[in-house]
Amino acid sequence: MEERKGKQEVMCGTLDLSALPLGCITLIISFTSPRDACRLSLVSTAFNSAAESDAVWGSFLPSQYQALIPSSLSFSSKKQLYLSLCENPLLIEAGRKSFWLERMSGKKCYMLSSRDLSIIGSDLPEYRRWISTRGARFDEVAYIRRFRWFEIRGRISISMLSPMTHYKAYLVCKVRNFCGLQFFPVKLSVGVVGTEGSKRSAYLQPKKERRRWPYWQIGEEQPIPGDDVQFPKARVDGWLEVEMGEFFNEGCVDDGELEMSALEIEGGIVKGDLIFQGIEIRLSTAELDTAWESLLPCQYQDLIPTLDSFSSKKDIYLSLGGNPVRIEGGRKSFWLDRVSGKKCYMLSPRDLSIIRSGPPGYRRWISTRGARFDEVAVLLHVCWFEIRGRISISMLSAMTHYKAYLVYKVVKELPICYHGDGHLMMFSSQRLE
């Protein structure tokens, strides 16, 4: 403080964080989250060096992670290892469990395989088989062909979970032609062994496939589902999942076990054709939805035909990252870059201006396998052509480096076959979690 002309003035200064030693910046960023580290890497060259360092990304990895990584796998950096653990779940404990990290927070998630569960019931093991099936995370899944009742239980040590984290458990299964579980709900529970856990009921038969049967075919009048009874939801990987319950790990108990159970012992009628992949334990959608929704584009609800088929905002994001949706009457294709969430587009040939030499018959519209659109343009025997496409800049992601690609096929019988597009808008090398 100093006085000038009878007035007091406060001498203020600013600190340029980029001027801090690199080790200090690295330490600061290591106390943030993976998402924050990616954002901070854009601040300056110094911040980028710190945010990309092994010291920062090593702090986001779980303790003793080295024991989980097979010796056959090698990674050029801790960040690459982190992203791999988010995208590619690892089989651990001799393939009985699957382990991965939640991308936003680095929290640990698991799936217990059907081999890691206790599955008992009537007519077992005569009508239970271990099979391999496409899309499963494990080498084998449990196929129950026939039963009158069943009981499934799974346990995991609480010490394996991330502390101060809200988890939910999901039973992951598939229903074949015959099920019978549309008649009576399954009792589900999640809780620490020896304590009263959360309880709920759910049908394993999808709601759209459920139909009422005459009471003489099942022995008693079929109950009407209450508002508190759940139905399974479709997952991005093609399986069904039903929420079993939730658990908040305060991190105070290291020697306890979390138990999840599914029981159907009341109906007494023959059921069957169920495939159980396992029980998945992941972060609560309430904890994740806000973060994942921030990565989705504005008005994403208008782009997706059926939002009800997704169990979380994360599923919506991953679906848009792997399954482009057609917009504007099918004239454009839209998707998100999986790593950055940046918007990408493909303009169909119907959305382009295609001028060429020759009569109108020298251009045809055909359908072809592997094309993203219903029709593609074929140019026949032209001496010259001109293709132009436009897209509003407001549709693109801000502060993003784009490249445009002409996508086509050359066919032996025909000089040129334009396969699906004029412009393929793709996000390049920048990553922002």
N, C-alpha and C positions, 0 to 999 in steps of 0.2 A: 504494500500500500504506500502510496506517496501522494502528497497534496500538491495540486496545481491550480492556481487562481481560486483558492478557497473551496475547491471541489475535490472530493476523494475519487480517485480512479483506481480500479482494480487491474493489476497487470496480469493478463491472461496469456497463456501459452498453449501450444498444441504439440502433441507428440506424434511423430511419424512412426507408426508401428513397423513399417518396412525397414526402418533404420536399426531395429533391434537385431541382436545377434541371431543367426540362423537357428542355433540350438534353442534359444528362448522362444522364437516363433513356433518351432516344432513342438516344444513342450505345451504351449498354449493350445495349439490345434489338437493335440492328442487328448485334451480334456473335453473336446466337443464330440460330435457324432460323425459317422461316415458321410452323411448328407452335407453337413456343415463343412467338412474338409473339402469336398468337391466344389462347393461354392467359394470357399476362401481361396482355392487354387487360382481363381480368376482375378483376384485383387491385384497382384503384382508378380513380377518374376521371383522375388524373394519368397512370397507366400506360396507360389506354385512349387518351388523347390522343397519347401517344408511340407506342404500338404501331400506331395507325392512320395515322400520319404518312407522308408521301411519303418522308421521309428514311430511315425504316426499310425500307419496301417497295422503295424504289429500290436499297437495298443487296443485296436478294435477286435483283434482275434481273441478267441477264448484261451484261457490258460491251458497249458499242456496240449495245444493243438497239434504239436509235432507228432504225438502218438496216434493221431487220427489219420494222418496223411500217408497213404501208401508210398513206399520208397520208389515205386515205378513212376510216380508223378513228380514233375519238377516245375517250378514257377520262377519267372524272372524277377518278381518283386512281391512284397507282402500285399500290395494292392491287388495284383493279379490273383493271388491266393484267396484273398477275401472275396473278390467277385466270383471266383470259381465256386467257393463254398456257398454263395448265395444262389447261383444258377444250377449247380450240379450237386445234389445231395449225395453224401458219402454213405456207403454201407459200413457199419461198425459192428463190433461184437459178433464176429463171424457171420455177418450178413443178416443178423436178427433185428437190427435197428437201422434206421436211416437218419442221418444228421445233416442239418444245414443251418445257415445263418439268415435271419431276416435282414433284408438289404438296408432298410432305413436305419435301424438301430444296432445291428450286430448281435441281437439277442438270439439265443440258441433255440432251435426247434427240432422236433423228433417225430418219427413215425415208427411205431412198434409193429413189426411184421406179424402175420397170423401165426408164424412159428414161435413167436415170442409171447403169444397169448395163451391163456387157458381156455379151451373151447370144449365144453362138455354138453351132453344132451342125450335125448332118447335116440335110439337107432344108430348111435355113433359107437365105434368108428366104422361100422359096416357101410354107412352111406356118406362118409366123408373121404374125400380124395384130395391129394395135393397136386395141383396142376400149374403149368406155366401159361401165362396169358399176356397178350400184347398190351402195352401201356402200364404194366405193373412195375413198381419200383423194386420188387424183390424177385428172386428166381422162382419162388413158389408162392402160391396163394391157396387158401382153404376153400374148396368147393363142397358145399353141403347139399347133397342131392335130395335127402329126405330126413325129416325129423318132426317130432310133436312138440318138443320144447328144447330150449337151449339156454346156455349161460356162458357168456364171454367175459373174461376178466384180464386186465393187463395192469402191470405195475412198472413204475420207473422211480429211481432214486431222486429225491428232491434236490440233492446236491448237484445233479446233472443239469438242472434248470438254471436260468439266469435269475439273480435276485431282484427284488423289487419289480416284478414283472407280472402282468395279468395274462394268464394263459386260458385257452379253451381247448377242449378235447373233442375230436370228431371221429365217429365210426365211419370208415371208408369201405364201401361195398358196391356190388353190382347185383341186379336182379335179372334173372333169366325169364323164360316164358312163364313158368309156374312158380308162384311164391306162397300165397295163402296168408301172408302177413298183412293183408289189407283188412283182416277181420279184427285183430286185436293189436294194440300198441305195445311196443317194447319199453320196458322200464330201464331208464338210464341213470347213472350216478357217477359223480366225480368227487373225490375227497381224500384226505390223508388217512392212511390205514389207522383204524382205531378211533376215528372221529366221524361225526355226522357230516356227510358231504352234500353237495347240491344234487337235487333229484328232478327228473322230468320224464315225460313220455313222448314217444315218437313212433310213427309208422315207418317201416322200411320200404314199403311199396310207394312209389311216387304218387302224388295226389291225382295227377291226370290219368293214371292207370287204375285208380281205385274205383270199384263199383260194388253196389250192394247186391248181396246174394240172398235168396229166400232162406228163412231161418231153418227150414228142415234140412238144408244142405250143410249147415255148419253146427246144428245141434241146439242153437239158441239164437235169439234175436240179435242181429249185428248192431253194436253200439254206434251212435253218431259221434264223430270226433268233436271234442270241445275246442274252445279257442286256444287253450294252453297246450294242445297237442301239435307236435311238429311233423313235417314231412321232409324227406331228403331233398337236397338241392344238387343240381348237376355241377361238377367241377370242370375246370378247363381241360383236365387230362382225360375226360370221358367217364370218370367214375362218379358215384353218388356219395354224398357225405351227409351225416346227420349230427347235429350238435349234441354232445353227451352232457356237458356241464362246463363249469369254469372254476379256476383256482388262482388265487393271488399268492405268489411266492414272496414272502417278506424277506427271505434270506436268513431267518433266525434259526431254522431247523436244517441241519445237515445230514442227520442220520435217519430221517423218516422216509416213507415211500408214498407216492401218489398212486391211488388205485382208481381205475375206470372200469365200469361194468355195464353190461347190456343183458337183460334177462327177459325171456318170454316163456312163462311157465303156466299161464292161466288158460290159454285157449284150448289145448288138448286136441286140436285138429291137425291133420297132416299138412306140413309145409315143406317147401324145398326150393331147389334151384337158386341158392344164394352163394355168392362168392365174396369172401371177406379178404381184403388186402391188409387191413390192420387198423390201428388207432393212431391218429395224427394229433400231436400236441404242438400248438403254435400260438402266437400272440393273439390276444383278443382283437376282434375287428374294431371294437370301440376304440382301442388304443391305436390302431393302425389307420383307420379310415380317414381321419383328418389329414394325416401325412400323405397317404396315397392319393387322396382327392386333390391335394395341392399340385400333384404332378399331372393330373388330367386336364385337358383343354377346357376352356369355358364352353358351356352349353353342350357338354359331352352327352347329356341325356338325349339330345335330339339326334345323335349319330348312331345310337345303338338301338336296334328294334325292340329287344326284350331285356330290360334291366333286371326283371324278377328272377331270371335264370342265374344270376351271379350272387354269390354269398357275401362278397365284400368288394370294396373299392379296389383292392389289390387284384382280385380276379378280373375286374373290368380292365385295369391297366395292362395286365399280362395278356388278356385276350386281344386288346388293341395292338399290343406289341407283336403278336404272332398271327393274328387273323385280320387282315385288312377288311374294312367294311366299305361298301359302295354308297356313295352319297350323290346328291343332286340328280336323282332319277337314274342312277347307274352310270352317269357320265364321268365320274371321278371315283378313284379309290383312295381311301384314307387309312393311315395307321400311325402308330407312335414308334419312334426309335426306342427299343427296350431299355437301353442304358440311360439315355438322357431325358426321355419323355418328349422330345421335340417332334413336331408334326411333319409328316411326310405324305406325299400325294403321288398318284399316277393319273394322268389325263388319258382318257380313252380316245380312240380314233374318232368317235362320234363327237368328241369335245374339241377336235382340232379342225383347222382349215387346211384341207388337202387339195392342192391344185396340181394338175398334171396335163401333159400333152395327150392327144388322142380323144376319141369319142367317150361318152359316159360309160359305155360298156367295158371300157378298159379298167374300171375300178369296180370291185365286187365286195360285198359284205358277207363274211362267212363266220361260222362257229368253228373253233378249233380247240383241241384238248390242251389243257395247261394254261389257257388264257385267263386273265383275271376278269374279263368282260364277256358279255354274251356274244358280241360281234367284234371282229377285227377287219381291217381294210386290206384288200389285196390289190396291188397295182399290176396290171398286165401290159406288157409291151409299150412302155412309155419311154420317150426320149429325154424328158426332163420332168421334174416335179418340184413342188414347193410345199413344205409343211410348216404351219405356224400354230403355236399354242400359247394361251395366256392364262394367268392365274392371278387373282388379287393378292397383293403383297400382305394385306391384312390377315389372310388365311395362314401365312407362314409364321413360324416362331421367331420372336425378336432375338437380336444379338446371336444369330446363327449363320454359319457358313454352309450354303447349299451347293450342290452340283446337280445338273440336269442330264438325263441319259435318254437317248433314243433307243427304244426296245423293239426289235424286229427279228424276223427269220428270213433266211434265203433258202428257197425251195428249188430243187433241180428243174422241175418242169416249168416253174415260173421265175421270172427275174427277181422279183422282190415280193415278200409277204410281210406286211407290217403287223407284228404280233402284239396287239393289245394296247398300243399307246403311241403318244408322241413324246411325252416327258415323264420321266420317273424322278420325282424329287426325293433325294436321299440326304440324310444328315451325315456329315463327314466325321472328322476325327475328334471333335470336342465332346467331352463327357461331363455330365452334370447330374449327380445322383439326386 
